[in-house]
Amino acid sequence: MKYGIGIDAGGTYTDAVIVREDDGKVIDYTKSPTTYPDPLPGIKNALDSLNQSYLKKVSKVSVSTTLATNAVLENTVSERPSGHDVALIMIGDTKDPADPRIPYYITVEGGHSANGREIRFLDIQSIKDFVLETKDKVAAFAVSANFSVRNPDHEIKAKEIIEKMTDLPVVCGHELSQSLGSYERGITAYIDAQLVPISTQFMNAVVSEIKRRGIDAQIMMLKCDGSVVGIDEALRHPIESIFTGPAASLVGAAYLSKMKDCIVIDVGGTSTDVAKVTHGIPEITDEGAVVGGWQTKVKAIRMETSAMGGDSHVWIKNGVISFGPRKVIPICMAAAKWPSLKDKVKKASIPSKIQLCENIQPTKFYIRTGSKPDIMGKTEKELFDRIGDEPTSIGEIFTDGLPSSVFLELLIKKKLIHAIGFTPTDALHVLGDYTEWDNEASEIAAGILSKMIQTERTDFCEDVKSSFGKNMAAYVMSYLLREIDHADIRKIIDNKYEYLTRFKVGVPVVLLGGPVRAYVDDVRDAIDAEIILPEHAEVGNAVGAIVGKVTKRIEILIRNVREGNKSVTMMFTPAGRKRFNNYPQALEEADVVGRQLVLEYLNNSGLPIEDHKIEVIKQDIRINDSDLFPLETNLVFVGVGDVED
């Protein structure tokens, strides 16, 4: 009997599951707190908590995480780890990438037209000079050329030059995307190259841990489009593995619910994500993923995200309950780790109405993260010195009055302190819907907050829970009704208009997440839909990591173009461009090339493919319906392969 292990290292928990491969049954699962800044101890703890008798029989291990990439993407230039810099080469007429986050870049002559014709010679000497100047200062190179998706020749030549002059990795824009936009492809290549060292370090650590345990298994990584890939292929382009948490939840939800068409709500500690599965395949956005504030060309799952998660801070100002946007350590969880917190909550005093804000609340506490402080202002340092390794109250921090909470904000942004506060998770503890941690601490905090709005403790927690459930439903509808403002959707759900109405959803809605079972009735009351809470919903992400399939999308464009006085047909593929005498011949060749490129990817994925299927999506663009041939044809080849047991 063979088994697979799925691991999802999320922002709050690291989940691990064991799945029996012959029938797909979840045999064992565990949740362990994610560890910072190194997630590997959290992964070790999760694996230690699994039934060890199965581990020697595991044949596949698949990992889903955003933590390794975030370690780079969340850094500012001054905080970037030494040796992780990347040199960016932009070729042709393109936007100047002047940005303090990109210290080494150059724009050189070259590039092609929209039809793939060379419009300027490549400035080889400038590339050589730039490489000589930067090769000892960077860990990798990124290259993007104007219209390289129509003709990648200049990117390929630049890569060859760099590889001859250095032994550093080189990433080209056309290798990652066939979408137009040389600047965005350049940024995509830049981030991908930047992620190579840290992703390699993280995955090597995971591989060594798996081998240390004597597990002889294929090791896979989930990509942000919901597909899996062998570890070696994943490390070639680590940017494709960003944001794999939502991808894992989508794949896991479809698998656990046995629904090929469904909407998925994934409630995490930081956020609530909504996405869609159609015919068993996650819906992909036409726009690239936004990474670290940069627009990229990475194909990712289309997703609606709410900043309201299970660990979002619940706070009160002017008698109004607010959520977040910041994530905090729940009171119940903190009290279980630091028992002294409970007495401090009992003694908490309510600040004046003028002083109240998100950072200054009677149930808000702070604790040091363990990070070493950098340069701090006088007031920052005074406040930091008053915060210890045990939860510290507002009264203890501001012993001589309350200066602006902006100084606390600075310490939080610098990751020098963590905040502890009341959350939706605490409300569930009070109501008895979720009792993982210290219920009494949550009850004490809820009693203080409820007095601030002159209501009973239970009623206050019911309001928090109801608002959270309605938010889940509202984001489902925001996902489906893109043209309608989220605030208007929420008003309809709250019945704040004069007329009463209810949204109807034509596909099942699947719920995932640790405490999500508590919100089933609230979501069902808000929208008319089949609501599914699958077994093992609390570890759906880890299930998604192990049951994903190998998927590849290849885009080919066929277009009639003018060359002098005659019209010719051009075919543009990731492998290059080709000229044809007539349109039918190009279409026939495109079908062969598209399928061949998909099969090459599946065979080179680093995983044994048991079976595969290829779907072809064709879109013709015509000026007149009566035209014999279209102006251009876009072909998308989607290949899906099953990994052998």
C-alpha positions as CSV (number, residue, x, y, z in Angstrom):
1,M,0.0,0.0,0.0
2,K,1.4,3.4,-1.0
3,Y,0.7,6.8,0.6
4,G,1.2,10.5,-0.2
5,I,2.0,13.4,2.2
6,G,0.7,16.9,1.5
7,I,2.2,19.8,3.4
8,D,0.9,23.4,3.4
9,A,2.9,26.0,5.3
10,G,0.4,28.8,5.8
11,G,0.6,32.1,7.6
12,T,-0.7,30.7,10.9
13,Y,-0.6,26.9,10.7
14,T,1.4,24.3,8.9
15,D,-0.9,21.5,7.9
16,A,0.1,17.9,6.9
17,V,-2.0,15.0,5.7
18,I,-1.4,11.4,4.7
19,V,-3.5,10.3,1.8
20,R,-3.9,6.6,0.7
21,E,-3.1,6.6,-3.0
22,D,-5.3,3.7,-4.2
23,D,-8.6,5.3,-3.0
24,G,-7.6,8.8,-2.1
25,K,-8.7,8.5,1.5
26,V,-7.2,10.8,4.1
27,I,-5.6,8.5,6.7
28,D,-4.2,11.0,9.1
29,Y,-3.7,14.8,9.5
30,T,-2.3,17.4,11.8
31,K,-2.0,21.1,12.3
32,S,1.1,22.7,13.8
33,P,1.9,26.5,14.3
34,T,3.9,27.9,11.5
35,T,7.4,29.0,12.6
36,Y,9.1,32.3,11.8
37,P,11.3,33.3,10.1
38,D,12.3,29.7,9.3
39,P,9.2,27.5,8.4
40,L,11.2,24.3,8.5
41,P,10.7,23.7,12.3
42,G,7.0,24.0,11.8
43,I,7.1,21.4,9.0
44,K,9.2,19.1,11.2
45,N,6.6,19.5,14.0
46,A,3.7,18.7,11.6
47,L,5.5,15.6,10.3
48,D,6.3,14.5,13.9
49,S,2.6,14.6,14.8
50,L,1.6,12.3,12.0
51,N,1.2,8.5,12.5
52,Q,4.9,7.5,12.0
53,S,4.0,3.9,10.9
54,Y,2.9,5.2,7.5
55,L,5.9,7.4,6.7
56,K,8.1,4.6,5.3
57,K,5.3,3.7,2.9
58,V,5.1,7.2,1.4
59,S,5.8,7.4,-2.3
60,K,4.9,11.1,-2.9
61,V,5.4,14.3,-0.9
62,S,4.0,17.6,-2.2
63,V,4.6,21.0,-0.6
64,S,2.6,24.2,-0.8
65,T,3.9,27.4,0.7
66,T,4.3,31.1,0.2
67,L,6.7,31.6,3.1
68,A,9.9,31.1,1.2
69,T,8.9,33.7,-1.5
70,N,7.6,36.2,1.1
71,A,11.0,36.2,2.8
72,V,12.3,38.0,-0.3
73,L,9.2,39.9,-1.5
74,E,8.5,41.5,1.8
75,N,12.0,42.9,2.2
76,T,12.8,46.5,1.3
77,V,16.0,47.2,-0.6
78,S,17.9,48.1,2.5
79,E,16.7,44.8,4.2
80,R,17.3,42.5,1.2
81,P,19.5,39.6,2.2
82,S,23.1,39.9,1.0
83,G,23.7,38.1,-2.3
84,H,20.1,38.1,-3.4
85,D,20.4,41.0,-5.8
86,V,19.5,40.5,-9.4
87,A,20.8,42.4,-12.5
88,L,18.0,43.3,-15.0
89,I,18.6,43.8,-18.7
90,M,15.8,45.4,-20.8
91,I,16.2,45.3,-24.6
92,G,14.5,47.7,-27.0
93,D,11.8,50.4,-26.5
94,T,10.4,49.6,-23.1
95,K,9.6,51.4,-19.9
96,D,12.6,52.4,-17.8
97,P,12.7,50.1,-14.7
98,A,14.0,52.9,-12.5
99,D,13.0,51.7,-9.1
100,P,15.0,51.7,-5.8
101,R,14.1,48.0,-5.4
102,I,16.1,47.3,-8.6
103,P,19.7,48.5,-7.9
104,Y,21.3,47.0,-11.0
105,Y,19.6,47.4,-14.4
106,I,20.4,48.6,-18.0
107,T,18.3,49.3,-21.1
108,V,20.1,48.5,-24.4
109,E,19.3,48.8,-28.1
110,G,17.5,45.9,-29.8
111,G,14.0,44.4,-30.0
112,H,11.5,43.3,-32.6
113,S,8.2,44.4,-34.1
114,A,4.8,43.0,-33.3
115,N,5.3,40.6,-36.2
116,G,8.6,39.4,-34.9
117,R,10.8,41.3,-37.4
118,E,14.1,42.7,-36.0
119,I,13.8,46.5,-35.8
120,R,17.2,47.2,-34.3
121,F,20.4,45.3,-33.9
122,L,21.1,43.9,-30.4
123,D,23.7,46.0,-28.6
124,I,26.0,43.1,-27.6
125,Q,28.9,45.3,-26.3
126,S,26.7,47.1,-23.8
127,I,25.4,43.8,-22.5
128,K,29.0,42.5,-22.1
129,D,30.1,45.7,-20.3
130,F,27.1,45.5,-17.9
131,V,27.7,41.9,-17.1
132,L,31.4,42.6,-16.3
133,E,30.4,45.4,-14.0
134,T,27.7,43.5,-12.1
135,K,28.6,39.8,-12.1
136,D,30.4,39.9,-8.7
137,K,27.5,41.9,-7.1
138,V,24.5,39.8,-8.0
139,A,23.2,36.3,-7.6
140,A,21.4,36.1,-11.0
141,F,20.4,37.9,-14.2
142,A,17.0,38.6,-15.7
143,V,16.4,39.6,-19.4
144,S,13.4,41.0,-21.2
145,A,13.2,42.2,-24.8
146,N,10.6,44.1,-26.7
147,F,8.1,41.7,-28.4
148,S,10.2,38.7,-27.4
149,V,6.9,36.7,-27.4
150,R,6.9,37.2,-31.1
151,N,10.6,36.5,-31.5
152,P,12.8,35.6,-28.5
153,D,16.0,35.7,-30.5
154,H,17.5,38.8,-28.6
155,E,16.7,37.3,-25.2
156,I,18.3,34.0,-26.2
157,K,21.4,35.8,-27.4
158,A,21.7,37.9,-24.3
159,K,21.3,34.7,-22.2
160,E,24.1,33.0,-24.1
161,I,26.4,35.9,-23.6
162,I,25.8,36.0,-19.8
163,E,26.2,32.2,-19.5
164,K,29.6,32.4,-21.3
165,M,30.8,35.2,-19.0
166,T,29.4,33.9,-15.7
167,D,28.1,30.7,-14.0
168,L,25.1,32.6,-12.6
169,P,21.4,31.7,-13.4
170,V,19.7,33.7,-16.2
171,V,15.9,34.0,-16.5
172,C,14.3,35.3,-19.7
173,G,10.9,36.9,-19.9
174,H,9.6,34.7,-22.8
175,E,10.3,31.6,-20.7
176,L,7.7,32.7,-18.2
177,S,5.0,34.3,-20.2
178,Q,3.6,34.6,-23.7
179,S,1.6,37.7,-22.9
180,L,2.4,41.1,-24.3
181,G,4.2,43.7,-22.1
182,S,8.0,43.6,-22.1
183,Y,8.2,45.7,-18.9
184,E,5.9,43.3,-16.9
185,R,7.8,40.3,-18.4
186,G,11.0,41.9,-17.2
187,I,9.7,42.4,-13.7
188,T,8.4,38.8,-13.8
189,A,11.9,37.5,-14.8
190,Y,13.6,39.8,-12.2
191,I,11.5,38.5,-9.3
192,D,11.9,34.9,-10.5
193,A,15.7,35.3,-10.6
194,Q,15.6,36.9,-7.1
195,L,13.6,33.9,-5.7
196,V,16.0,31.3,-7.0
197,P,18.5,31.3,-4.1
198,I,16.0,31.4,-1.3
199,S,13.6,28.9,-2.9
200,T,16.6,26.6,-3.5
201,Q,17.6,26.9,0.2
202,F,14.1,26.2,1.4
203,M,13.3,23.3,-0.8
204,N,16.7,21.7,-0.2
205,A,15.9,21.9,3.5
206,V,12.6,20.2,2.9
207,V,14.2,17.5,0.7
208,S,16.9,16.8,3.3
209,E,14.3,16.5,6.1
210,I,12.3,14.0,4.0
211,K,15.4,12.0,3.3
212,R,16.5,12.2,7.0
213,R,13.3,10.5,8.0
214,G,14.1,7.6,5.6
215,I,11.2,8.5,3.2
216,D,12.0,7.5,-0.4
217,A,9.5,9.6,-2.3
218,Q,9.0,11.8,-5.3
219,I,9.0,15.4,-4.0
220,M,6.7,17.9,-5.7
221,M,5.8,21.6,-5.4
222,L,2.4,23.1,-6.0
223,K,2.3,26.0,-8.5
224,C,0.0,29.1,-8.3
225,D,-2.2,27.7,-11.0
226,G,-3.1,24.7,-8.9
227,S,-0.9,22.2,-10.8
228,V,2.1,20.2,-9.4
229,V,5.6,20.0,-10.7
230,G,8.7,18.0,-9.8
231,I,11.1,19.7,-7.4
232,D,13.8,20.3,-10.0
233,E,11.4,22.0,-12.4
234,A,9.9,24.1,-9.5
235,L,13.3,25.5,-8.7
236,R,13.9,26.5,-12.3
237,H,11.1,29.1,-12.1
238,P,10.2,29.6,-8.4
239,I,7.9,32.6,-9.2
240,E,5.4,30.1,-10.6
241,S,5.0,28.7,-7.1
242,I,4.0,32.0,-5.4
243,F,0.6,32.2,-3.8
244,T,0.2,28.4,-3.7
245,G,-2.0,28.6,-0.6
246,P,-5.1,29.6,-2.5
247,A,-4.3,27.2,-5.3
248,A,-4.0,24.4,-2.7
249,S,-7.3,25.2,-1.1
250,L,-9.1,25.2,-4.5
251,V,-7.7,21.9,-5.6
252,G,-8.3,20.4,-2.1
253,A,-11.9,21.6,-1.9
254,A,-12.8,20.2,-5.3
255,Y,-11.2,16.9,-4.3
256,L,-12.7,16.6,-0.9
257,S,-16.2,17.6,-2.1
258,K,-16.0,15.6,-5.3
259,M,-17.3,18.6,-7.2
260,K,-15.9,19.4,-10.6
261,D,-17.8,22.8,-10.6
262,C,-17.9,24.8,-7.4
263,I,-17.1,28.0,-5.6
264,V,-14.6,27.7,-2.7
265,I,-14.4,29.9,0.4
266,D,-11.1,29.4,2.3
267,V,-11.0,31.0,5.7
268,G,-7.4,31.4,7.0
269,G,-5.9,33.3,9.8
270,T,-5.0,36.4,7.7
271,S,-7.7,36.5,5.0
272,T,-10.7,34.8,3.4
273,D,-10.2,33.8,-0.2
274,V,-12.9,33.0,-2.8
275,A,-12.1,31.2,-6.1
276,K,-13.8,28.9,-8.6
277,V,-13.3,25.5,-10.1
278,T,-14.8,24.7,-13.6
279,H,-14.6,21.2,-15.0
280,G,-12.1,20.3,-12.3
281,I,-9.7,23.0,-13.3
282,P,-9.1,26.3,-11.3
283,E,-10.2,29.4,-13.1
284,I,-7.1,31.4,-14.1
285,T,-7.0,35.2,-14.3
286,D,-6.2,36.9,-17.6
287,E,-4.1,39.4,-15.6
288,G,-0.9,38.3,-14.0
289,A,-0.4,38.0,-10.3
290,V,0.6,41.1,-8.3
291,V,3.8,40.3,-6.4
292,G,5.3,42.6,-3.8
293,G,3.4,45.5,-5.4
294,W,4.6,44.7,-8.9
295,Q,2.4,43.6,-11.7
296,T,3.7,40.4,-13.2
297,K,2.8,38.1,-16.1
298,V,2.5,35.0,-13.9
299,K,-0.7,33.1,-14.6
300,A,-2.4,32.6,-11.3
301,I,-5.9,31.6,-10.0
302,R,-8.5,34.3,-10.2
303,M,-9.3,35.1,-6.6
304,E,-11.4,37.5,-4.5
305,T,-9.6,38.2,-1.1
306,S,-11.0,39.8,2.0
307,A,-8.6,41.1,4.6
308,M,-11.0,39.6,7.3
309,G,-9.5,36.3,8.5
310,G,-10.0,34.3,11.7
311,D,-7.1,36.2,13.3
312,S,-8.2,39.7,12.2
313,H,-8.3,42.2,15.0
314,V,-11.8,43.0,16.4
315,W,-11.8,46.5,17.8
316,I,-14.2,49.3,18.8
317,K,-14.4,53.0,18.1
318,N,-17.4,55.3,18.7
319,G,-19.6,52.3,19.5
320,V,-18.9,50.6,16.2
321,I,-17.3,47.1,15.8
322,S,-14.4,47.1,13.2
323,F,-12.4,44.2,11.8
324,G,-8.7,44.4,11.0
325,P,-7.1,45.1,8.6
326,R,-4.2,43.8,10.7
327,K,-3.8,40.2,11.8
328,V,-3.1,39.7,15.6
329,I,-2.4,36.7,17.9
330,P,-5.9,35.7,19.3
331,I,-6.3,36.3,23.0
332,C,-7.2,32.6,23.5
333,M,-4.1,31.4,21.8
334,A,-1.8,33.9,23.5
335,A,-3.2,33.0,27.0
336,A,-2.5,29.4,26.3
337,K,1.1,30.2,25.7
338,W,1.6,33.0,28.2
339,P,-0.8,32.3,31.2
340,S,0.0,35.7,32.8
341,L,-2.0,37.3,30.1
342,K,-5.3,36.3,31.6
343,D,-4.8,38.3,34.8
344,K,-3.7,41.3,32.7
345,V,-6.9,41.1,30.6
346,K,-8.9,41.1,33.9
347,K,-7.2,44.3,35.0
348,A,-7.4,46.1,31.7
349,S,-8.9,49.6,31.7
350,I,-10.8,51.2,28.9
351,P,-8.9,54.2,27.3
352,S,-10.8,57.4,26.6
353,K,-12.9,57.7,23.4
354,I,-10.4,60.1,21.9
355,Q,-7.5,57.7,22.4
356,L,-9.3,54.6,21.1
357,C,-8.0,53.3,17.7
358,E,-6.9,49.9,16.3
359,N,-3.6,50.0,18.1
360,I,-5.0,51.3,21.4
361,Q,-7.7,49.0,22.8
362,P,-8.3,47.6,26.3
363,T,-7.8,44.1,25.0
364,K,-4.7,44.9,22.9
365,F,-1.3,43.7,24.1
366,Y,2.2,43.6,22.6
367,I,5.2,41.3,22.8
368,R,8.6,41.3,21.2
369,T,9.2,39.2,18.1
370,G,12.8,38.5,18.9
371,S,14.1,40.5,15.9
372,K,17.0,42.8,16.6
373,P,16.0,46.5,16.4
374,D,17.6,48.6,13.7
375,I,17.7,52.4,13.9
376,M,14.8,53.7,16.0
377,G,13.7,57.2,17.1
378,K,13.7,58.3,20.7
379,T,10.0,57.6,21.3
380,E,10.1,54.3,19.4
381,K,13.0,53.1,21.6
382,E,11.3,54.2,24.8
383,L,8.1,52.2,23.8
384,F,10.1,49.2,22.6
385,D,12.1,49.1,25.9
386,R,8.8,48.8,27.8
387,I,7.7,45.8,25.8
388,G,9.1,42.5,27.0
389,D,9.0,38.8,26.2
390,E,5.6,38.5,28.0
391,P,2.4,40.3,26.8
392,T,2.5,44.0,27.7
393,S,-0.6,46.0,28.1
394,I,-1.3,49.5,26.8
395,G,-1.1,50.9,30.3
396,E,2.3,49.3,30.8
397,I,3.6,50.7,27.6
398,F,2.3,54.3,27.9
399,T,3.1,54.9,31.6
400,D,3.3,58.6,31.1
401,G,0.4,59.2,28.9
402,L,-0.5,58.2,25.3
403,P,1.5,59.7,22.5
404,S,0.4,59.0,18.9
405,S,-0.2,55.3,18.2
406,V,2.0,55.8,15.0
407,F,5.0,54.8,17.1
408,L,3.5,51.4,17.8
409,E,2.7,51.2,14.1
410,L,6.3,51.7,13.2
411,L,7.4,49.0,15.6
412,I,4.9,46.6,14.1
413,K,5.9,47.4,10.5
414,K,9.6,46.9,11.4
415,K,8.5,43.4,12.8
416,L,10.0,44.2,16.2
417,I,6.7,43.5,18.0
418,H,3.7,41.3,17.6
419,A,0.2,42.4,18.6
420,I,-2.3,40.3,20.6
421,G,-6.0,41.1,20.5
422,F,-9.6,39.9,20.3
423,T,-10.4,38.1,17.1
424,P,-13.3,36.2,15.4
425,T,-11.5,33.1,16.7
426,D,-12.0,34.4,20.2
427,A,-15.7,35.1,19.6
428,L,-16.1,31.4,18.5
429,H,-14.4,30.3,21.7
430,V,-16.9,32.3,23.8
431,L,-19.8,30.8,21.8
432,G,-18.4,27.3,22.1
433,D,-18.2,26.8,18.4
434,Y,-14.4,26.4,18.4
435,T,-12.5,25.5,21.6
436,E,-8.9,24.9,20.6
437,W,-7.3,27.3,23.1
438,D,-8.2,29.2,26.4
439,N,-11.9,29.9,26.5
440,E,-11.8,31.8,29.7
441,A,-9.4,34.4,28.4
442,S,-11.7,35.1,25.4
443,E,-14.7,35.4,27.7
444,I,-13.0,38.0,29.9
445,A,-11.9,40.0,26.8
446,A,-15.4,39.8,25.3
447,G,-16.9,41.0,28.5
448,I,-14.8,44.2,28.4
449,L,-15.5,44.9,24.7
450,S,-19.3,44.3,25.0
451,K,-19.5,46.9,27.8
452,M,-18.0,49.4,25.3
453,I,-21.1,49.0,23.1
454,Q,-23.5,48.4,25.9
455,T,-24.5,44.9,25.1
456,E,-24.2,41.4,26.5
457,R,-21.0,39.4,26.0
458,T,-22.8,36.6,24.1
459,D,-24.7,39.1,21.9
460,F,-21.4,40.9,21.1
461,C,-19.8,37.6,20.0
462,E,-22.9,36.6,18.0
463,D,-22.6,40.0,16.2
464,V,-18.9,39.3,15.4
465,K,-19.7,35.8,14.1
466,S,-22.7,37.0,12.1
467,S,-20.7,39.8,10.5
468,F,-17.9,37.4,9.6
469,G,-20.3,34.9,8.0
470,K,-22.0,37.7,6.0
471,N,-18.6,38.9,4.8
472,M,-17.9,35.4,3.5
473,A,-21.1,35.4,1.5
474,A,-20.5,38.9,0.2
475,Y,-17.1,38.0,-1.2
476,V,-18.7,35.0,-3.0
477,M,-21.0,37.4,-4.7
478,S,-18.3,40.0,-5.4
479,Y,-16.3,37.2,-7.1
480,L,-19.3,36.3,-9.4
481,L,-20.7,39.9,-9.9
482,R,-17.5,41.7,-10.9
483,E,-19.3,44.9,-12.0
484,I,-21.1,45.5,-8.7
485,D,-19.5,47.3,-5.8
486,H,-18.8,45.1,-2.8
487,A,-20.4,47.6,-0.4
488,D,-23.7,47.4,-2.4
489,I,-23.6,43.6,-2.3
490,R,-23.1,43.7,1.5
491,K,-26.1,46.1,1.9
492,I,-28.3,43.6,0.1
493,I,-27.1,40.7,2.3
494,D,-27.7,42.9,5.3
495,N,-31.2,43.7,4.0
496,K,-30.4,47.4,4.3
497,Y,-32.4,48.3,1.2
498,E,-36.2,48.8,1.4
499,Y,-36.9,45.6,-0.5
500,L,-35.8,42.2,0.6
501,T,-33.9,39.9,-1.7
502,R,-31.5,37.0,-1.6
503,F,-28.7,36.0,-4.0
504,K,-28.8,32.6,-5.6
505,V,-25.7,30.7,-6.7
506,G,-26.0,28.0,-9.3
507,V,-23.0,25.9,-8.2
508,P,-22.2,24.4,-4.8
509,V,-20.2,26.5,-2.4
510,V,-17.5,24.6,-0.6
511,L,-16.1,25.8,2.8
512,L,-12.5,25.2,3.9
513,G,-10.6,26.3,7.0
514,G,-10.1,25.4,10.7
515,P,-13.2,27.0,12.3
516,V,-15.2,27.3,9.1
517,R,-17.9,24.8,10.3
518,A,-19.1,27.5,12.7
519,Y,-20.2,29.7,9.8
520,V,-22.1,27.2,7.7
521,D,-25.5,28.5,8.8
522,D,-24.6,32.2,8.5
523,V,-23.5,31.6,4.9
524,R,-26.5,29.6,4.1
525,D,-28.8,32.3,5.5
526,A,-27.0,35.0,3.4
527,I,-27.1,33.2,0.0
528,D,-29.3,30.6,-1.7
529,A,-26.8,27.9,-2.6
530,E,-25.8,24.3,-1.8
531,I,-23.3,24.8,1.0
532,I,-20.8,21.9,1.4
533,L,-18.6,21.3,4.4
534,P,-16.4,18.4,3.3
535,E,-14.7,16.0,5.7
536,H,-11.2,17.2,6.6
537,A,-12.1,20.8,5.6
538,E,-9.7,22.1,8.2
539,V,-6.7,20.7,6.3
540,G,-8.0,21.1,2.7
541,N,-4.9,23.0,1.7
542,A,-2.6,20.2,2.5
543,V,-4.9,17.8,0.7
544,G,-4.8,20.1,-2.3
545,A,-1.0,20.0,-2.3
546,I,-0.8,16.2,-2.7
547,V,-3.7,15.6,-5.1
548,G,-2.8,18.2,-7.7
549,K,-2.2,17.3,-11.3
550,V,0.5,18.3,-13.7
551,T,-0.9,21.0,-16.0
552,K,0.6,23.1,-18.8
553,R,-0.9,25.9,-20.9
554,I,0.7,26.7,-24.3
555,E,-0.5,29.7,-26.3
556,I,0.0,30.0,-30.0
557,L,-1.0,33.0,-32.2
558,I,-1.6,32.8,-36.0
559,R,-1.8,36.1,-37.8
560,N,-1.9,37.3,-41.4
561,V,0.7,40.1,-41.9
562,R,2.0,42.2,-44.7
563,E,5.5,41.8,-46.0
564,G,6.1,44.3,-48.8
565,N,3.4,43.9,-51.3
566,K,2.2,40.4,-50.3
567,S,0.4,38.8,-47.3
568,V,1.9,35.9,-45.4
569,T,0.7,33.9,-42.5
570,M,2.8,33.9,-39.3
571,M,2.7,31.5,-36.4
572,F,4.1,32.6,-33.0
573,T,4.9,30.0,-30.4
574,P,7.0,29.8,-27.2
575,A,9.6,28.0,-29.4
576,G,9.8,30.9,-31.9
577,R,8.0,32.0,-35.1
578,K,7.4,30.4,-38.5
579,R,6.1,31.7,-41.9
580,F,3.5,29.8,-44.0
581,N,2.1,30.3,-47.4
582,N,-1.5,29.9,-46.3
583,Y,-3.7,30.0,-43.2
584,P,-4.9,26.3,-43.2
585,Q,-1.3,25.1,-43.3
586,A,-0.5,27.3,-40.3
587,L,-3.5,26.0,-38.4
588,E,-2.5,22.4,-39.1
589,E,1.1,23.0,-38.0
590,A,-0.1,24.9,-34.8
591,D,-2.1,21.9,-33.7
592,V,1.0,19.7,-34.0
593,V,3.4,22.1,-32.3
594,G,1.0,23.0,-29.5
595,R,0.4,19.3,-28.6
596,Q,4.1,18.6,-28.9
597,L,5.1,21.4,-26.5
598,V,2.5,20.3,-24.0
599,L,3.8,16.7,-24.1
600,E,7.4,17.9,-23.8
601,Y,6.5,19.8,-20.6
602,L,4.6,16.8,-19.1
603,N,7.5,14.5,-19.9
604,N,10.1,16.9,-18.5
605,S,8.1,17.8,-15.4
606,G,10.2,15.5,-13.3
607,L,7.2,13.3,-12.5
608,P,6.1,10.0,-14.1
609,I,2.9,10.7,-16.0
610,E,0.4,7.9,-16.0
611,D,-2.2,9.4,-18.3
612,H,-2.9,12.8,-19.9
613,K,-5.5,14.7,-21.9
614,I,-5.1,17.9,-24.0
615,E,-7.9,20.4,-24.5
616,V,-7.7,23.0,-27.3
617,I,-9.4,26.4,-26.9
618,K,-9.7,28.3,-30.2
619,Q,-10.6,32.0,-30.6
620,D,-10.9,33.6,-34.1
621,I,-10.8,37.4,-34.6
622,R,-12.5,38.6,-37.8
623,I,-13.2,42.0,-39.3
624,N,-16.2,40.6,-41.2
625,D,-18.1,37.4,-40.6
626,S,-18.0,36.7,-44.4
627,D,-14.2,36.7,-44.5
628,L,-12.8,33.3,-45.6
629,F,-10.0,33.4,-43.0
630,P,-9.9,35.3,-39.7
631,L,-7.5,38.2,-39.1
632,E,-5.8,36.1,-36.4
633,T,-6.4,33.0,-34.4
634,N,-5.5,32.4,-30.7
635,L,-5.0,28.8,-29.7
636,V,-4.6,27.7,-26.1
637,F,-3.5,24.1,-25.5
638,V,-4.3,22.9,-21.9
639,G,-2.6,19.6,-21.0
640,V,-3.4,17.8,-17.8
641,G,-1.4,14.8,-16.6
642,D,-2.1,12.3,-13.8
643,V,1.0,11.4,-11.7
644,E,1.6,7.7,-11.3
645,D,1.2,6.2,-7.9
